[in-house]
Structure formats: structure tokens, C-alpha cells
Amino acid sequence: MNTLKLLSTFLFLFLFSCHSDDSPQIQSPPLTGIEGTWTLTEVNGGITGTIYNYPEGMITWKFNGISQTVIVQNNNVDENMQDILPSGTYPYSFVANQATPELCALNIEVNGMNLGCYNIGTTELTMSQIESDGFLIKMVR
């Protein structure tokens, strides 16, 4: 009888101690790498495959990892050039990639706009929506 009680207790604990959560989770932002000021140098791709190049300092993005905001200073006056965001302060976050097939685990979202996979180097930041026929955004420090 003791064996049956012990087995029942073990089974009860095992069944109620495990859970599964398949919902996508918002990831905590890395607190190193993206912080600081980046200069937009190139936006290319999209359905038309157009390439837009920007002179250094025309468009800057300043990321603040603590407040999870980015301040965009956009001095581009050419309405025909894709420059992603006008001047302003926007929230940003890192979210699970929902594209299939996944080219990366996390995407970066700025102001609710998914800018795709990101890669942070010491002097270059890229954000890529290529897997969904979007833009490849290049920035430098």
C-alpha cells in the first residue's frame, strides 16, 4: 500500500510541476552593442530593389538601452528616398521572429514596425527584412 501511495504522490507532483508555453516571448534587450548613435548609410531592397545612399550625418539614430527608445534625427528632404522614419523618439524592442523559414531568432521592432533580423558589429548595424521582400538597412558608428 505504501508503494501505491508513494507512486501516486510522485505521479501527482510530476504532472503538476511541468508546463508548456508555446506563445512567442518578447525578449529582453541586450544592454550592450546597440546603445549609442548610429548613422544611416544605406537602405536597399524592397520589391523594386532600389538602393538609397545617405551622406554621413544626414540621418542618425541614437539608441538608449535603459529607456528602450531611439531618437531619430532625419535631415533628408528628398521625399522619393526611403529613409525608414522621420525625426522623432520611438520605442524599440526585440521580438521573436515569426517569419518562415527563420533567418534569425529575434527581430528588432521600432515604433511597432518590424525591421527584421539585426546584426550588431563594433562599427556596423544592419537590420534586414529581406526574408519578406523588405529593406536591408545599414548603419555605421
RAHU-V555845 format. One record per residue. RES is the residue in three letters. PSI is psi in radians with two decimals (* if undefined). OMEGA is omega in radians with two decimals (* if undefined). NEAR is the number of other C-alpha atoms within 10 Angstrom. Layout:
BEGIN
RES|PSI|OMEGA|NEAR ; RES|PSI|OMEGA|NEAR
END
This chain:
BEGIN
MET|-0.69|3.11|6 ; ASN|-0.65|3.13|7 ; THR|-0.72|3.12|8 ; LEU|-0.73|3.10|9 ; LYS|-0.76|-3.13|10 ; LEU|-0.76|3.11|11 ; LEU|-0.73|3.11|12 ; SER|-0.73|3.12|12 ; THR|-0.78|3.12|11 ; PHE|-0.81|3.13|11 ; LEU|-0.76|3.12|11 ; PHE|-0.84|3.14|11 ; LEU|-0.70|3.14|11 ; PHE|-0.80|-3.10|10 ; LEU|-0.62|-3.06|9 ; PHE|-0.01|3.12|8 ; SER|-0.19|-3.12|7 ; CYS|2.57|3.01|7 ; HIS|2.81|3.12|7 ; SER|2.29|3.11|5 ; ASP|1.76|-3.10|6 ; ASP|0.02|-3.12|6 ; SER|2.52|3.13|7 ; PRO|2.42|-3.11|10 ; GLN|2.41|3.00|11 ; ILE|2.25|-3.08|13 ; GLN|2.59|3.03|12 ; SER|2.45|-3.11|9 ; PRO|2.54|3.02|15 ; PRO|2.42|-3.10|11 ; LEU|0.26|3.04|11 ; THR|2.56|3.03|9 ; GLY|-1.01|-3.03|14 ; ILE|-0.38|-3.08|19 ; GLU|2.53|3.11|17 ; GLY|-3.00|-3.05|13 ; THR|2.28|3.11|17 ; TRP|2.49|3.10|22 ; THR|2.19|3.09|22 ; LEU|2.17|-3.13|27 ; THR|-0.52|-3.05|20 ; GLU|2.44|2.96|19 ; VAL|2.12|3.11|24 ; ASN|2.79|3.11|19 ; GLY|-2.43|-3.03|17 ; GLY|-3.11|-3.11|16 ; ILE|-0.62|-3.11|11 ; THR|-0.21|3.12|9 ; GLY|0.50|-3.10|12 ; THR|2.60|3.08|12 ; ILE|2.21|3.07|14 ; TYR|2.21|3.09|15 ; ASN|2.49|-3.10|14 ; TYR|2.43|3.08|16 ; PRO|2.65|-3.10|11 ; GLU|2.27|3.09|14 ; GLY|-0.16|-3.14|14 ; MET|-0.73|-3.12|14 ; ILE|2.12|3.11|21 ; THR|2.60|3.06|22 ; TRP|2.17|3.12|24 ; LYS|1.93|-3.10|17 ; PHE|2.31|3.05|22 ; ASN|1.92|-3.08|17 ; GLY|-0.46|-3.12|18 ; ILE|-0.84|-3.13|9 ; SER|-0.11|-3.07|9 ; GLN|0.86|3.05|16 ; THR|2.75|3.04|19 ; VAL|2.30|3.09|22 ; ILE|2.06|-3.14|17 ; VAL|2.22|3.02|22 ; GLN|1.83|-3.03|18 ; ASN|1.94|3.14|18 ; ASN|0.27|3.11|13 ; ASN|2.25|3.12|16 ; VAL|-0.06|3.14|8 ; ASP|1.85|-3.10|8 ; GLU|-0.34|-3.10|7 ; ASN|-0.17|-3.11|8 ; MET|2.29|3.11|14 ; GLN|1.98|-3.13|17 ; ASP|0.28|2.99|20 ; ILE|-1.10|-3.07|13 ; LEU|2.50|3.00|16 ; PRO|2.99|3.10|13 ; SER|2.47|3.13|14 ; GLY|3.10|3.10|11 ; THR|2.22|-3.03|17 ; TYR|2.58|3.01|16 ; PRO|2.60|3.02|15 ; TYR|2.73|3.11|21 ; SER|2.91|3.08|20 ; PHE|2.24|-3.06|22 ; VAL|2.77|3.10|20 ; ALA|2.41|3.11|17 ; ASN|2.17|-3.13|20 ; GLN|-0.05|-3.11|13 ; ALA|2.62|3.09|14 ; THR|2.20|-0.06|8 ; PRO|2.63|-3.14|8 ; GLU|2.29|3.00|12 ; LEU|-0.23|3.10|15 ; CYS|2.89|-3.12|14 ; ALA|-0.61|-3.08|13 ; LEU|2.56|3.00|18 ; ASN|2.82|3.02|24 ; ILE|2.33|3.06|21 ; GLU|2.33|3.05|18 ; VAL|2.12|-3.12|17 ; ASN|0.66|3.12|14 ; GLY|-0.04|3.14|11 ; MET|2.10|-3.13|11 ; ASN|2.00|-3.14|18 ; LEU|0.11|3.00|21 ; GLY|-2.83|3.13|27 ; CYS|2.58|3.13|24 ; TYR|2.67|3.08|20 ; ASN|2.12|-3.11|15 ; ILE|2.02|3.03|14 ; GLY|-3.07|3.14|12 ; THR|-0.56|-3.12|9 ; THR|-0.07|-3.10|10 ; GLU|2.44|3.06|16 ; LEU|2.22|3.04|19 ; THR|2.52|3.04|19 ; MET|2.26|-2.99|21 ; SER|2.16|3.02|24 ; GLN|0.33|-3.03|20 ; ILE|-0.64|-3.12|18 ; GLU|-0.23|3.10|14 ; SER|0.55|-3.14|12 ; ASP|0.58|3.12|13 ; GLY|-2.65|-3.05|17 ; PHE|2.70|2.93|24 ; LEU|2.10|-3.07|20 ; ILE|2.20|3.14|23 ; LYS|2.37|3.11|20 ; MET|2.68|3.08|22 ; VAL|2.78|3.05|18 ; ARG|*|*|15
END
